[in-house]
Amino acid sequence: MLCSNSLGRRAVAVKFLSTVADLNKGPRVVSPVLRAQGTGGRSSVSGIIATVFGSTGFLGRYVVNQLGRVGSTVFVAWRGDELDYRHLKVMGDLGQVNPIQIEARDISSLRRAIAGSNVVINLIGKWYDTRYYSLEDVNIGVAETIARLANLEQVEHFIHVSALTAHSNTNSIYPVDRWSRSKIEGERLVRQAFPRATIFRPADIWGMEDRFLNKIAISLSHLGLMPLVNGGRGQLQPVWVDDVARAIVASVRNPELTAGNTYELAGPRVMTRREVVEFVADATKRELRTLSIPLPLAKMLMRLAGTRLPVVNPNPLYTESDAIRETSDIVSSSLATDGNWHESIGTFDDLDIRPHDLLGDLGRNTLRQYRKGGDRSSLFFVD
């Protein structure tokens, strides 16, 4: 029978298949920790036993790959179709990447996935409501539940991936859109549940499977133009997905240096949204056409576009929060506290990682599938 558990949150009620008592049971008896063996490649044993929630998503595949290449044992939590995790199996040696089925409301399945691991990584996130889960359910409720269970199972290291959020000009502490507020609240409750958690706040992430460059390229190729809220004057620092994955794995390998800290992961270049669109148009050899939309109209249009409909609009590309974020500057900052807890803000430099520039060859190669005339059409263009 379903029972309701608010998990200490206001106005966010999540129904769980397990009872509240499941959160209070003692830690399970687990297998001994693996000893590191080998030279450090995929066929080695690093001693890391990691459970990755959100492993079947965009960032998840890169994190699993980075863990697999150093010889980690990885439990990839999945729900839905077994085909969702098939591509992850080859990212580690035989027996090192192990799928384990979960249901976010089934606490016993979450505990089963966590038990035996010495590090837990939470990548789960959502940018639109679905029939069974709201933004708050996923970005706040599920994040807090996993953190509490990791603490209960005496996991050595917990990593939570949040986001670099948009803030208003009048109140730099509290974000102005619903998605950003859910991310900030999720961080706060994760920190309460697991005080020594490592929290990463990546900026807009770009890569082959992203929803950043892809939706711009789709608009230019299918619609022939790109709508820009308020002319696309908002600034941002796009970051490559594999740089973010490398930062997460660097924290996994050095928990004593990163535990309890918060890191802002932003790219090396600050750009306006219009400049990003200009780059995408140039990389795909498309004609640059933009349409400036005022924020009130954009919020109304994207509120409709962000409504998920199973057949008509199963995976919304735009939401009302996107409209608000496009008018904001989403760049790294020196903000060290939000008034509720004190934290140390780190960057790529603290992890000895040099992030890649979007405007380089790697960024252009990411967009090759949208080139006018085909992904090899660059052979016929002279820059």
C-alpha positions in Angstrom: 0.0 0.0 0.0 1.2 3.5 -0.8 2.1 5.7 2.0 3.0 9.4 1.9 6.3 10.7 3.3 7.1 14.4 3.0 10.8 13.9 3.9 10.9 17.2 5.8 10.0 19.3 2.7 7.3 21.8 2.3 4.7 21.6 -0.4 6.3 18.5 -1.9 4.7 15.2 -1.1 6.1 12.1 -2.6 4.4 8.7 -2.3 6.7 5.8 -1.6 6.1 2.1 -2.2 8.1 1.3 0.9 7.2 2.4 4.4 8.9 5.2 6.3 10.4 2.6 8.6 12.6 1.4 5.8 14.6 4.6 6.2 15.3 3.7 9.8 16.6 0.2 9.5 20.2 -0.4 10.3 22.9 -0.7 7.6 23.0 -4.0 5.8 26.0 -6.4 6.0 28.1 -5.8 2.9 31.0 -7.5 1.2 34.6 -6.4 2.0 36.1 -3.6 0.1 38.1 -4.6 -3.0 41.8 -4.1 -3.0 43.4 -2.1 -5.9 45.2 -4.4 -8.3 46.6 -3.9 -11.8 48.2 -1.1 -13.8 45.2 1.2 -13.7 43.3 0.5 -17.0 39.9 -1.0 -17.6 41.1 -4.5 -16.8 42.5 -3.4 -13.4 40.7 -3.2 -10.1 40.7 0.3 -8.7 39.1 -0.6 -5.4 36.2 1.8 -6.2 32.7 0.4 -5.9 30.4 3.0 -7.2 26.6 3.2 -7.5 25.5 5.7 -10.2 22.0 7.0 -10.2 21.0 8.6 -13.4 23.5 6.5 -15.3 21.3 6.0 -18.3 21.1 9.8 -18.9 23.2 12.2 -20.9 25.9 12.8 -18.3 25.6 9.3 -16.8 27.2 7.5 -19.8 30.3 9.7 -19.6 30.6 9.2 -15.8 30.3 5.4 -16.2 32.9 5.4 -19.0 35.4 7.5 -16.9 34.9 5.1 -13.9 35.2 2.0 -16.1 38.5 3.2 -17.7 40.2 3.2 -14.3 39.0 -0.3 -13.4 36.1 0.6 -11.1 33.2 -1.7 -10.2 30.1 0.2 -11.2 26.4 -0.5 -10.3 24.3 1.4 -12.9 20.8 2.0 -11.5 18.1 1.9 -14.1 14.3 1.9 -14.5 12.2 1.4 -17.5 13.6 -0.7 -20.4 16.6 -2.9 -20.2 17.8 -1.5 -23.5 18.4 1.8 -21.7 21.6 0.5 -20.0 22.9 -1.8 -22.8 25.4 0.7 -24.1 27.0 1.0 -20.6 28.0 -2.7 -20.3 31.0 -2.3 -22.7 32.4 0.6 -20.7 34.2 -1.7 -18.2 35.8 -5.1 -18.2 33.7 -8.2 -17.9 31.7 -8.1 -14.7 32.7 -4.6 -13.7 29.5 -2.8 -15.0 26.5 -4.2 -13.3 22.9 -3.0 -14.0 20.6 -3.0 -11.0 16.9 -2.1 -11.4 15.4 0.5 -9.1 12.2 2.5 -8.7 12.6 5.9 -7.2 9.7 5.5 -4.8 10.7 2.0 -3.7 13.2 2.6 -0.9 14.1 -1.0 -0.6 15.3 -1.0 -4.2 17.4 2.1 -3.6 19.0 0.6 -0.5 19.7 -2.6 -2.5 21.5 -0.5 -5.1 23.6 1.4 -2.6 24.5 -1.5 -0.3 28.1 -2.5 -0.7 29.3 0.6 -2.5 31.9 3.0 -1.1 30.8 5.9 -3.3 27.3 6.9 -4.5 26.8 9.4 -7.3 23.5 11.0 -7.9 22.9 12.4 -11.4 19.1 12.1 -11.4 17.4 15.3 -12.6 14.3 16.4 -14.5 13.4 19.7 -16.3 9.7 19.0 -16.8 6.8 17.4 -15.0 5.6 14.0 -16.0 2.4 12.1 -15.1 4.0 10.4 -12.1 6.9 12.7 -11.1 7.1 16.5 -10.7 10.3 18.6 -10.8 10.2 18.7 -7.0 9.7 15.0 -6.7 12.9 14.3 -8.7 15.2 17.2 -8.0 14.4 17.5 -4.3 12.6 14.4 -3.0 14.6 11.7 -4.8 17.9 13.5 -4.2 17.3 13.8 -0.5 16.1 10.2 -0.2 19.3 8.8 -1.9 21.5 11.0 0.3 19.8 9.8 3.5 20.1 6.2 2.4 23.7 6.6 1.6 24.3 8.0 5.0 22.4 5.2 6.6 24.4 2.6 4.6 27.6 4.2 5.9 28.8 5.1 2.4 32.2 6.7 2.5 31.6 9.3 -0.2 28.4 10.8 -1.7 28.5 13.0 -4.8 25.5 15.1 -5.9 25.3 16.8 -9.3 23.1 20.0 -9.2 23.4 22.9 -11.6 24.7 26.4 -12.0 21.4 28.3 -11.6 20.0 31.6 -12.6 19.5 34.3 -10.1 17.5 37.6 -10.2 19.2 40.9 -10.2 17.4 42.0 -7.1 18.0 38.9 -5.1 21.2 37.1 -5.9 20.6 34.4 -3.3 17.3 32.9 -4.5 16.9 31.8 -8.1 14.0 33.1 -10.1 12.7 30.1 -11.9 11.1 26.9 -10.7 13.7 24.5 -12.0 16.6 26.4 -10.4 14.7 26.7 -7.1 14.3 22.9 -7.1 18.0 22.4 -7.7 18.9 24.8 -4.9 16.5 23.2 -2.5 17.8 19.7 -3.4 21.3 20.8 -2.6 20.2 22.1 0.8 18.5 18.9 1.8 21.3 16.7 0.4 23.8 18.7 2.6 21.6 18.2 5.6 21.2 14.4 5.0 24.9 13.9 4.1 27.0 16.8 5.5 30.2 15.7 3.8 28.7 15.3 0.4 30.5 16.7 -2.6 28.2 18.9 -4.8 28.9 19.8 -8.4 27.2 22.7 -10.1 27.9 22.4 -13.9 27.0 25.2 -16.3 25.1 24.5 -19.5 26.6 21.2 -20.6 27.3 20.5 -24.3 28.0 17.2 -26.0 26.7 14.8 -28.7 23.5 14.0 -26.8 22.8 17.3 -25.0 19.7 19.5 -24.9 21.8 22.6 -25.4 23.4 22.7 -28.8 21.1 20.0 -30.2 17.9 22.1 -29.7 19.6 25.1 -31.3 20.7 23.0 -34.3 17.2 21.4 -34.6 15.6 24.9 -34.6 17.9 26.2 -37.3 17.6 23.1 -39.5 13.9 22.4 -39.1 12.4 25.8 -38.4 14.9 27.9 -40.3 15.3 30.3 -37.4 16.2 30.4 -33.7 13.9 32.2 -31.2 15.9 34.2 -28.7 14.4 35.6 -25.5 15.1 39.3 -25.2 17.6 39.0 -28.1 19.8 36.4 -26.4 21.8 38.9 -24.3 22.1 36.5 -21.3 25.6 35.3 -20.6 26.7 31.7 -20.0 29.8 29.5 -19.8 29.2 26.2 -21.7 31.1 23.2 -20.4 32.0 20.0 -22.2 30.2 16.9 -20.8 33.4 14.8 -20.5 35.1 17.6 -18.5 32.3 17.4 -16.0 32.6 13.6 -15.9 36.4 13.8 -15.3 35.7 16.2 -12.4 33.3 13.8 -10.8 35.7 10.9 -11.1 38.6 13.1 -9.8 36.4 13.5 -6.7 35.7 9.8 -6.5 39.5 9.1 -6.6 40.3 11.8 -4.0 37.4 11.9 -1.5 39.5 13.3 1.3 40.2 16.4 -0.7 36.7 17.1 -2.0 34.4 15.9 0.7 32.1 18.6 2.0 33.0 21.0 -0.8 30.9 22.5 -3.6 32.4 23.0 -7.1 31.2 25.2 -9.9 32.1 23.7 -13.3 32.0 26.2 -16.0 33.7 26.4 -19.4 36.7 28.7 -20.1 34.7 31.1 -22.3 31.9 33.5 -21.4 29.4 33.9 -24.3 26.0 35.4 -24.9 23.3 33.1 -26.1 23.2 34.9 -29.4 26.9 34.2 -29.8 26.3 30.5 -29.2 23.6 30.5 -31.9 25.9 32.2 -34.3 28.5 29.5 -33.6 26.0 26.7 -34.2 24.9 28.3 -37.5 28.5 28.6 -38.6 29.4 25.1 -37.6 26.4 23.6 -39.4 26.7 25.9 -42.5 23.1 27.2 -41.9 21.9 30.6 -42.5 21.7 32.6 -39.3 18.1 33.7 -38.7 16.9 34.7 -35.2 13.7 36.0 -33.8 13.8 38.1 -30.6 10.8 37.3 -28.3 10.0 39.4 -25.2 10.1 37.5 -21.9 6.4 37.6 -21.1 5.5 36.2 -24.5 8.3 33.6 -24.3 7.1 32.4 -20.9 3.6 31.9 -22.2 4.8 30.0 -25.3 7.3 27.9 -23.5 4.8 27.0 -20.8 2.7 25.4 -23.5 5.7 23.9 -25.2 6.9 22.4 -21.8 3.7 20.5 -21.2 4.5 16.9 -21.6 1.9 14.9 -23.7 2.7 11.2 -24.2 2.2 11.1 -27.9 2.3 14.7 -29.1 5.1 16.0 -27.0 6.8 13.2 -25.0 10.1 15.0 -24.4 9.7 18.8 -24.3 12.7 20.7 -25.6 11.6 24.0 -24.0 10.0 24.9 -20.6 9.0 28.1 -18.9 12.2 27.9 -16.8 14.2 27.9 -20.0 12.7 31.2 -20.9 13.7 32.8 -17.6 17.2 31.3 -17.7 17.8 32.6 -21.2 17.5 36.2 -19.9 19.8 35.6 -16.9 23.6 35.4 -16.6 24.5 31.8 -15.8 28.2 32.1 -15.1 30.5 31.0 -12.2 30.6 33.2 -9.2 32.4 33.6 -5.9 29.2 33.1 -3.9 30.2 31.1 -0.8 27.0 30.8 1.2 23.3 31.1 0.8 22.6 31.9 4.4 21.8 28.3 5.5 25.1 26.6 5.4 28.8 27.5 4.7 30.5 25.9 1.8 33.8 26.0 -0.1 33.3 26.9 -3.8 35.8 25.2 -6.0 36.5 25.1 -9.8 38.2 23.0 -12.4 41.5 24.5 -11.3 41.1 22.9 -7.9 40.7 19.5 -9.5 43.7 20.1 -11.9 41.4 19.9 -15.0 41.6 22.2 -18.0 38.2 22.5 -19.6 37.7 22.5 -23.3 36.5 25.5 -25.3 33.2 25.2 -27.2 34.5 27.2 -30.1 37.3 24.6 -30.8 37.3 21.7 -33.1 35.6 19.5 -30.5 32.5 21.8 -30.5 32.3 21.8 -34.2 32.7 18.0 -34.4 29.8 17.7 -31.9 27.5 19.5 -34.4 28.6 17.6 -37.6 25.4 15.6 -37.7 23.4 18.8 -38.4 25.7 20.1 -41.2 23.8 21.1 -44.3 24.4 18.4 -46.8 25.4 15.7 -44.3 28.0 15.2 -41.6 30.8 14.9 -44.1 29.8 18.0 -46.1 32.6 20.0 -44.5 34.8 18.4 -47.2 33.0 20.6 -49.8 33.1 23.9 -47.8 36.1 26.2 -47.7 36.3 28.2 -44.5 
